[in-house]
Each structure stands twice: as structure tokens, then as C-alpha cells.
Amino acid sequence: MKTLPTNDPCTKSLDKGERVHLIGVAGSGMLGLASLFLEKGYMVTGSDLRENANAKKLIEKGLKFYLGHHPDFVLGAQKVVYSAAIPESNLERLYALDCGAKTIGRAQALSELTADRENIVVGGMHGKTTVTSMVAHMLKNAAIDPGFYVGAEVPQLGQFAQWGSSPLMVIEGDESDGSLLNYKTGIAVLLNVELEHMDYFTGIEDIRQFFGKFLSEANHCIGCVDCPEASMLLSGFSNATTFGFSDSAMFRGVNYHLKNGMPCFKVWHGGEVLSEIELQVMGKHNALNALCTLAIGIHLGVKLDSIVASLKSFRGAKRRFEVIEALDELMVIDDYAHHPTEIQTTLEVARSSLGGRRILVAFEPHRYSRVKNLWSEFVKCFDCADYLILSEIFPANEKSIQGVTGQMLAEDIAKRRNGGVAFASDVAELEHHIKREVKSGDALLVLGAGDVSRVAKSIGAALKVFKDLKELLDQKVKIKLFEPLSKHTTLRVGGPSDIWCEPSNEESLKKILHYCRENEIDYFFVGRGSNLLVRDHGIRGICIHLNSEQFRQIKIEGERVSVGAGARMKDIVFKAKKHGLGGLEFMEGIPGHLGGGLRMNAGAMKFSLFDVVQSIRVMDREGAIKELDVSDIEVSYRNVPLLKTHAVLSAVLLCKPCSETKINEILKSNSKKRWSSQPAAASAGCSFKNSCEIPTGKLVEELGLKNKKRGGARISDVHGNFIVNDGSASASDVIWLMDLIKKEAFHKKSIHLEPEVITVGD
């Protein structure tokens, strides 16, 4: 266990009335501290790399916020407070020392602020946030108006910290850096003790001495005897109150069971049953947290009925088995669990309470030292998961340790489980893998203390859109979650669309566009997916596919053909042929739907679609429909600017009378030419527009790039302007080959190639 030197700047005190500057103010620990300083009347400024929603709330209360870190932000501050995440090399910390401002650590600042309070300090390796917030909620409901400081967002408390009007102050302590010992402690709460924070402690004996000191400096101790290490420490104190399900507990839980899926148990104390407790937070570990809260409440003289009612109304903290969204198709749960004990407990709760759903776990390991010292425990703690996706380790300011990586841990877990484990190089790849792996009816548990929570928010946001559209649209509209776009592109590559939507008619399309506009959600129209390259991480937002009967209609009126945007080119040509109409034969070789073809003025056999268009009907982003004559539309080679902002609904095409025999001759000739010069393998069509100097296919051949491979993608040996999928290509393989062609064309021929394939996605 490390100790602070006596000349450490953390030992300098704070005086009210001076300006305080907080470095890293948007972090969960610092937000609460800033709130307390503001309540106490200090002038408060703060800096951070990003401004989050909670920081904005404090700005409204008087915090002056600076984005980023700069020495100028410290100017005029008499006191500078920093969190444990801010290194000594931080520019603001260095400048504060140079200019003579007092610098002080977060926990030391909090301990000085609360030096005259009756502090209830919660310590232990797991459960501190829940117990601290549960106790604060219990005291608030008893009209005691306590002060509190919690290291996470608790919706029922409304903020991370408050000063309160009573002498009581409930504090979530932190043993990870030793700052738990900073406080003047009235009641020391010890939840559990085990091997953890090995970047600070030297071993279990060091941890025992630390918590022994924590208990010895308090007026009263309250702790859990279900934990052997905590029980051993508590046995040495005559002023200790104990709780647990063990027979030796003073406040003992008995008859634990589930009632409507939630914990229910009775409390035995002093030879009698005190009460039955019902909770609205899952897991037996939360029953222990409730026993702890009850023991504290009884010790403080809170009425039993009030305690029981408070426990029943408690809804938990953010990221503590927090249900982000719950539908039949998918449930998303976010949890802070990052220690093997926490992970195992969380997964056991999920297994017992989620009604047989398949449990898909996304986990980001936290700290190299933790993973190294608890390797065997990490290998075993995921046994309750049906499928695990594990990312690289979040360093949390630690340097990497040789032989300790997320991939190696994933491999060892896979050996124990005989599969069912995947590794993702980072959090973005983790989210991508989830979208590919998730199945209807799954429960997704997102676990970890680093950046992984954003994955739960992102997946949950997509699920909310899915739910909203289900409620908004009629049952004829097809809506799918995380639909693989490789199924909807001719190249057969691409990650999933968050939402895949097939409107049943123009009215439902209008509702979708209105929803996207009102909720600032991106959307993208996908036809058959020719000339389209979707990146491997897919497309966020909504992909709209016009495939219903209304959008596929083809009507013949004299020499005009009225066609819906979802009609296939080939179907248009053959229906016109049946009515003795020609002039559209070139369209048979364009592998797409009319809407997509019009969007880029697709062409073949020296013709383009707008050569035969008389008029088009479009819908703008507001849902307004208008019909435009072709003369009013700006059109160029593979480009129609209007259709970047408007959706094509239908078009009128001009034909000319022609015999079926003649049409068949043209189709046969076109087909022969096409298949003699184009590859039969899956492709997106021509990769690049033809340059003025030389056709791109010939250019690629002259560059010697035909048949060049990358992964499962290959530059066609038939036509150099085609990149084909040999069956296992990824979008990144195709993009690599396109970049290669562009670079070689520029460096060797001074030709700038412009892509014809549209590349989209995350």
C-alpha cells in the first residue's frame, strides 16, 4: 500500500471564498465535487476534454466550463483540484504548481469539505455505488435531507452529490488509491474484501491492513459477514453491526426468493422477524445491499416502515444492471461490472431473471494489472454467458504488460468454453460484432468500466428507433433490426443496417421521413444494391427499401411506361417488349431497381437512363410530392444532384414501337457483348468512371493490376474496372484494391480516377 509523502500538495487545505478550478470536471467523481463546491458558495471553474450532459447541468448552476486543457484556464484560481485520472504532466497541474496555486486531489478536497459532517463512508471492492445511493434514498424518503456523494448517476437522487441540511453525509469511498482513509468517519461501512487494485496494493495482507485501519478510525462499523475477509476484520471490533444471510449476522436475511422476478426476503434480528423486504433491483447481491441499508437506518433511528418503503421504491444507479431497452426482439442491459466477482454475479442474475433468453455478453477488460493478477478468475467468470465478445484491454492510464492482452484472454476463455468467444480489437469493432451476432430474443449485457458503455447506448438507441417505427407504422411495413446489407448488394459485402425498413406505400414512406427529420436520424435508400459498396461496420440510422407492390408497379400507356421506383430494370424491359415497345433494351443489363438507377443516371451500351425519361415523381424530406419534367432536372454523367435530397417514387419512360423479334435480337447482342467483356462473379459494376484519356478497364490492364487480390476480393482478369468478390471478400478488401488502383493511376499515369461505385457506411 502506497502512502502520501508529508510534503505532497494534496495536504494543503481549502479556504471558502476563493476560486476553485477542477481539472477533469466532467468525470463522474469530479461532477459531484463541483456540485458541492457550488452549493457551498465557491466560485467554480472546470476543464475537460468533452462537455457532457451532466456538465451542462452544472453550467446552469454556475460552473464556468473550459473545453480542453490549457494553462490559461488556471489563471486566477487559488485552489486547483484534480482527479486521479489527471496525470502529473497535465499542463494545468504543472502551471498551478509554478504559479503558487494550491493543488489538491479530489478525495482530499472532499474530505476537507465534509470534515465537520457526520460521515457515513462506504468501502469495499463491490457495491459501493448502490449502497451509497440506497442509503441516501432511504434518508431522503425519511425527510432527513442528507448530504451525499455518489460516483455514478442515480436518477432518483437527481444528481451526483448534494450538501443537504442535516449533519449526515453519505460518501462513496475509493480504496483504489487509498483515499478512503482521508475522511473523518462516523460510520464505516465494509461491504466486501478481496484481491483487487493491484496497481496500488501489494497483496491480500496489504488490503487487510488497509481496511482494518479504515474500521479502526470510525466511531461505528457496519459490515457484511457473508464475505470471509470482511467477517474476519469485523470480528475484531466490539462496535460492529453485521448483516448478511449467514447465521452469525445481526441483521440476517432469510427465505430469499423471487417475487414477480424481483428479490424478496425476510429480515431476522434480535430473535424475531423485523419485516419482509421487496426490491425492484435484481439479484441476491442487492438483497445484501438492502440489508446493509436497513442496518444503517436502524442504527440511525429511522423508522422501520420508512426503511422498508424506501427499499421497495429504490430503482438503482446508472450502469448497475441498467435496462437500456427491452423488447421481445432484444433486451439491452448496461453494467459497470469489471471484476470477476462482479461479472459472475451479474451473469448469474441475468441467467435467473431473464426468462431463458440467450445471453450475449460484450466485455471490455479494465486495467492490465487487474487482468494479469486475476487471469484465472476472468477465465472462469463468464460460464453463464451463451456467447462472449471481448475487446482489447482499457488501460486506464496504465502501461501495457507483456503477455497480457485482450486477445490472449479471449483465447484462454475459448479453450475453457470450447468456443463461443470472439475477440474485437476495439470498442467500435465490438459493436460491429454484436450487430452481426445478435439474434432475435437475445439479452445483450454490456460489461466494463471503460468506454464500452457507449456500445450499450448505441445499440439501445437503435432499438428505440426500431420500437418507435413498429408503433408508428402499419403491420404491412417490414422492419428489421441489424439487417446484413451483404444480402442487399450485388457485391455481397457490407455490415448491417441499424434498421431496415420497407414502406408499404407512399404514406408510410412519408411517416418514416417525417420521423427521421423530427428525431435527426440519418436515412439511406437502398435498391438492389448495384454500384453500392457498404463498409464493414454497416450503416447507422435507417435503410429504406422500396419493395412493396405499389413501388414495383409497371403500367403501359400508349408509348409511355409508368414505373415505380422499386421495379427491376429487367422487368421493365420485358413488360415493354410484351406490348411491342422498344428503346429500353440497354436497361436489361443494369442490375438494379429504377430508383437507384435514376439516382446516379446509370447506363449501359452507351445509353443512360435519363435518355429515356420523360418525367419523375419525387418526395422531399418534408414528405411533399411533386412531378418534374426531365427538362427541369440537372443531369450529368452518373450524377443527378436533385436525387441526393429527394426520393424517387416513380418515373415515366418513353418507348417506341418495335417488333418482339427485333427487341430479342438487340437483347441477345447486348448480352453477348456484356458477358464477353464483364465478369460473371459478384461485383458492384464498374468501380471508376472512365477518364478522358483512356477507358479505366484498359488503364488498369496497362498498370498490370488485373487479377490483383486482397483477402477475398480481386481485380477482375476479364475487365480491369471490376472488382469481384470471390466469396469471402470484406468491404475493406475492396476499398484497399480501389485505393491501389487510384494511387497507381496517379503516380504512373498522372490520371485522377473518380469512383463510380458509391461507398457508404460507418
Secondary structure in CASP SS format (residue, H / E / C, confidence):
PFRMAT SS
TARGET T0000
AUTHOR 0000-0000-0000
METHOD secondary structure of the structure
MODEL  1
M C 1.00
K C 1.00
T C 1.00
L C 1.00
P C 1.00
T C 1.00
N C 1.00
D C 1.00
P H 1.00
C H 1.00
T H 1.00
K C 1.00
S C 1.00
L C 1.00
D C 1.00
K C 1.00
G C 1.00
E C 1.00
R E 1.00
V E 1.00
H E 1.00
L E 1.00
I E 1.00
G C 1.00
V C 1.00
A C 1.00
G C 1.00
S H 1.00
G H 1.00
M H 1.00
L H 1.00
G H 1.00
L H 1.00
A H 1.00
S H 1.00
L H 1.00
F H 1.00
L H 1.00
E H 1.00
K C 1.00
G C 1.00
Y C 1.00
M E 1.00
V E 1.00
T E 1.00
G E 1.00
S E 1.00
D E 1.00
L C 1.00
R C 1.00
E C 1.00
N C 1.00
A H 1.00
N H 1.00
A H 1.00
K H 1.00
K H 1.00
L H 1.00
I H 1.00
E H 1.00
K H 1.00
G C 1.00
L C 1.00
K E 1.00
F E 1.00
Y E 1.00
L E 1.00
G C 1.00
H C 1.00
H C 1.00
P H 1.00
D H 1.00
F H 1.00
V H 1.00
L C 1.00
G C 1.00
A C 1.00
Q C 1.00
K E 1.00
V E 1.00
V E 1.00
Y E 1.00
S C 1.00
A C 1.00
A C 1.00
I C 1.00
P C 1.00
E C 1.00
S C 1.00
N C 1.00
L H 1.00
E H 1.00
R H 1.00
L H 1.00
Y H 1.00
A H 1.00
L H 1.00
D H 1.00
C C 1.00
G C 1.00
A C 1.00
K E 1.00
T E 1.00
I E 1.00
G E 1.00
R H 1.00
A H 1.00
Q H 1.00
A H 1.00
L H 1.00
S H 1.00
E H 1.00
L H 1.00
T C 1.00
A C 1.00
D C 1.00
R C 1.00
E E 1.00
N E 1.00
I E 1.00
V E 1.00
V E 1.00
G E 1.00
G C 1.00
M C 1.00
H C 1.00
G C 1.00
K H 1.00
T H 1.00
T H 1.00
V H 1.00
T H 1.00
S H 1.00
M H 1.00
V H 1.00
A H 1.00
H H 1.00
M H 1.00
L H 1.00
K H 1.00
N H 1.00
A C 1.00
A C 1.00
I C 1.00
D C 1.00
P C 1.00
G E 1.00
F E 1.00
Y E 1.00
V C 1.00
G C 1.00
A C 1.00
E C 1.00
V C 1.00
P C 1.00
Q C 1.00
L C 1.00
G C 1.00
Q C 1.00
F C 1.00
A E 1.00
Q E 1.00
W C 1.00
G C 1.00
S C 1.00
S C 1.00
P C 1.00
L E 1.00
M E 1.00
V E 1.00
I E 1.00
E E 1.00
G C 1.00
D C 1.00
E C 1.00
S C 1.00
D C 1.00
G C 1.00
S H 1.00
L H 1.00
L H 1.00
N H 1.00
Y C 1.00
K C 1.00
T C 1.00
G C 1.00
I E 1.00
A E 1.00
V E 1.00
L E 1.00
L C 1.00
N C 1.00
V C 1.00
E C 1.00
L C 1.00
E C 1.00
H C 1.00
M C 1.00
D C 1.00
Y C 1.00
F C 1.00
T C 1.00
G C 1.00
I H 1.00
E H 1.00
D H 1.00
I H 1.00
R H 1.00
Q H 1.00
F H 1.00
F H 1.00
G H 1.00
K H 1.00
F H 1.00
L H 1.00
S H 1.00
E C 1.00
A C 1.00
N C 1.00
H E 1.00
C E 1.00
I E 1.00
G E 1.00
C E 1.00
V C 1.00
D C 1.00
C C 1.00
P H 1.00
E H 1.00
A H 1.00
S H 1.00
M H 1.00
L H 1.00
L H 1.00
S C 1.00
G C 1.00
F C 1.00
S C 1.00
N C 1.00
A E 1.00
T E 1.00
T E 1.00
F E 1.00
G E 1.00
F C 1.00
S C 1.00
D C 1.00
S C 1.00
A C 1.00
M C 1.00
F E 1.00
R E 1.00
G E 1.00
V E 1.00
N E 1.00
Y E 1.00
H E 1.00
L E 1.00
K E 1.00
N C 1.00
G C 1.00
M E 1.00
P E 1.00
C E 1.00
F E 1.00
K E 1.00
V E 1.00
W E 1.00
H E 1.00
G C 1.00
G C 1.00
E E 1.00
V E 1.00
L E 1.00
S E 1.00
E E 1.00
I E 1.00
E E 1.00
L C 1.00
Q C 1.00
V C 1.00
M C 1.00
G C 1.00
K H 1.00
H H 1.00
N H 1.00
A H 1.00
L H 1.00
N H 1.00
A H 1.00
L H 1.00
C H 1.00
T H 1.00
L H 1.00
A H 1.00
I H 1.00
G H 1.00
I H 1.00
H H 1.00
L H 1.00
G C 1.00
V C 1.00
K C 1.00
L H 1.00
D H 1.00
S H 1.00
I H 1.00
V H 1.00
A H 1.00
S H 1.00
L H 1.00
K H 1.00
S H 1.00
F C 1.00
R C 1.00
G C 1.00
A C 1.00
K C 1.00
R C 1.00
R C 1.00
F C 1.00
E E 1.00
V E 1.00
I E 1.00
E E 1.00
A E 1.00
L C 1.00
D C 1.00
E C 1.00
L E 1.00
M E 1.00
V E 1.00
I E 1.00
D E 1.00
D E 1.00
Y C 1.00
A C 1.00
H C 1.00
H C 1.00
P H 1.00
T H 1.00
E H 1.00
I H 1.00
Q H 1.00
T H 1.00
T H 1.00
L H 1.00
E H 1.00
V H 1.00
A H 1.00
R H 1.00
S H 1.00
S H 1.00
L C 1.00
G C 1.00
G C 1.00
R C 1.00
R C 1.00
I E 1.00
L E 1.00
V E 1.00
A E 1.00
F E 1.00
E C 1.00
P C 1.00
H E 1.00
R C 1.00
Y H 1.00
S H 1.00
R H 1.00
V H 1.00
K H 1.00
N H 1.00
L C 1.00
W H 1.00
S H 1.00
E H 1.00
F H 1.00
V H 1.00
K H 1.00
C C 1.00
F C 1.00
D C 1.00
C C 1.00
A C 1.00
D C 1.00
Y E 1.00
L E 1.00
I E 1.00
L E 1.00
S E 1.00
E C 1.00
I C 1.00
F E 1.00
P C 1.00
A C 1.00
N C 1.00
E C 1.00
K C 1.00
S C 1.00
I C 1.00
Q C 1.00
G C 1.00
V C 1.00
T C 1.00
G H 1.00
Q H 1.00
M H 1.00
L H 1.00
A H 1.00
E H 1.00
D H 1.00
I H 1.00
A H 1.00
K H 1.00
R H 1.00
R H 1.00
N C 1.00
G C 1.00
G C 1.00
V E 1.00
A E 1.00
F E 1.00
A E 1.00
S C 1.00
D C 1.00
V H 1.00
A H 1.00
E H 1.00
L H 1.00
E H 1.00
H H 1.00
H H 1.00
I H 1.00
K H 1.00
R H 1.00
E H 1.00
V C 1.00
K C 1.00
S C 1.00
G C 1.00
D E 1.00
A E 1.00
L E 1.00
L E 1.00
V E 1.00
L E 1.00
G C 1.00
A C 1.00
G C 1.00
D C 1.00
V C 1.00
S H 1.00
R H 1.00
V H 1.00
A H 1.00
K H 1.00
S H 1.00
I H 1.00
G H 1.00
A H 1.00
A H 1.00
L H 1.00
K H 1.00
V H 1.00
F H 1.00
K H 1.00
D H 1.00
L H 1.00
K H 1.00
E H 1.00
L H 1.00
L C 1.00
D C 1.00
Q C 1.00
K C 1.00
V C 1.00
K E 1.00
I E 1.00
K E 1.00
L E 1.00
F E 1.00
E E 1.00
P E 1.00
L H 1.00
S H 1.00
K H 1.00
H H 1.00
T C 1.00
T C 1.00
L C 1.00
R C 1.00
V C 1.00
G C 1.00
G C 1.00
P E 1.00
S E 1.00
D E 1.00
I E 1.00
W E 1.00
C E 1.00
E E 1.00
P C 1.00
S C 1.00
N C 1.00
E H 1.00
E H 1.00
S H 1.00
L H 1.00
K H 1.00
K H 1.00
I H 1.00
L H 1.00
H H 1.00
Y H 1.00
C H 1.00
R H 1.00
E H 1.00
N C 1.00
E C 1.00
I C 1.00
D C 1.00
Y E 1.00
F E 1.00
F E 1.00
V C 1.00
G C 1.00
R C 1.00
G C 1.00
S C 1.00
N C 1.00
L E 1.00
L E 1.00
V E 1.00
R C 1.00
D C 1.00
H C 1.00
G C 1.00
I E 1.00
R E 1.00
G E 1.00
I E 1.00
C E 1.00
I E 1.00
H C 1.00
L C 1.00
N C 1.00
S C 1.00
E C 1.00
Q H 1.00
F H 1.00
R H 1.00
Q C 1.00
I E 1.00
K E 1.00
I E 1.00
E E 1.00
G C 1.00
E C 1.00
R E 1.00
V E 1.00
S E 1.00
V E 1.00
G E 1.00
A C 1.00
G C 1.00
A C 1.00
R E 1.00
M H 1.00
K H 1.00
D H 1.00
I H 1.00
V H 1.00
F H 1.00
K H 1.00
A H 1.00
K H 1.00
K H 1.00
H C 1.00
G C 1.00
L E 1.00
G E 1.00
G C 1.00
L C 1.00
E H 1.00
F H 1.00
M H 1.00
E H 1.00
G H 1.00
I C 1.00
P C 1.00
G C 1.00
H E 1.00
L H 1.00
G H 1.00
G H 1.00
G H 1.00
L H 1.00
R H 1.00
M C 1.00
N C 1.00
A C 1.00
G E 1.00
A E 1.00
M C 1.00
K C 1.00
F E 1.00
S E 1.00
L H 1.00
F H 1.00
D H 1.00
V C 1.00
V E 1.00
Q E 1.00
S E 1.00
I E 1.00
R E 1.00
V E 1.00
M E 1.00
D C 1.00
R C 1.00
E C 1.00
G C 1.00
A C 1.00
I E 1.00
K E 1.00
E E 1.00
L E 1.00
D E 1.00
V H 1.00
S H 1.00
D H 1.00
I C 1.00
E C 1.00
V C 1.00
S E 1.00
Y C 1.00
R C 1.00
N E 1.00
V C 1.00
P H 1.00
L H 1.00
L H 1.00
K H 1.00
T C 1.00
H C 1.00
A E 1.00
V E 1.00
L E 1.00
S E 1.00
A E 1.00
V E 1.00
L E 1.00
L E 1.00
C C 1.00
K E 1.00
P E 1.00
C C 1.00
S C 1.00
E H 1.00
T H 1.00
K H 1.00
I H 1.00
N H 1.00
E H 1.00
I H 1.00
L H 1.00
K H 1.00
S H 1.00
N H 1.00
S H 1.00
K H 1.00
K H 1.00
R H 1.00
W H 1.00
S H 1.00
S H 1.00
Q C 1.00
P C 1.00
A C 1.00
A C 1.00
A E 1.00
S E 1.00
A E 1.00
G E 1.00
C E 1.00
S C 1.00
F E 1.00
K C 1.00
N C 1.00
S C 1.00
C C 1.00
E C 1.00
I C 1.00
P C 1.00
T H 1.00
G H 1.00
K H 1.00
L H 1.00
V H 1.00
E H 1.00
E H 1.00
L C 1.00
G C 1.00
L C 1.00
K C 1.00
N C 1.00
K C 1.00
K E 1.00
R E 1.00
G C 1.00
G C 1.00
A E 1.00
R E 1.00
I E 1.00
S C 1.00
D C 1.00
V C 1.00
H C 1.00
G C 1.00
N C 1.00
F E 1.00
I E 1.00
V E 1.00
N E 1.00
D C 1.00
G C 1.00
S C 1.00
A C 1.00
S C 1.00
A H 1.00
S H 1.00
D H 1.00
V H 1.00
I H 1.00
W H 1.00
L H 1.00
M H 1.00
D H 1.00
L H 1.00
I H 1.00
K H 1.00
K H 1.00
E H 1.00
A H 1.00
F H 1.00
H H 1.00
K H 1.00
K H 1.00
S C 1.00
I C 1.00
H C 1.00
L C 1.00
E C 1.00
P E 1.00
E C 1.00
V C 1.00
I E 1.00
T E 1.00
V E 1.00
G C 1.00
D C 1.00
END
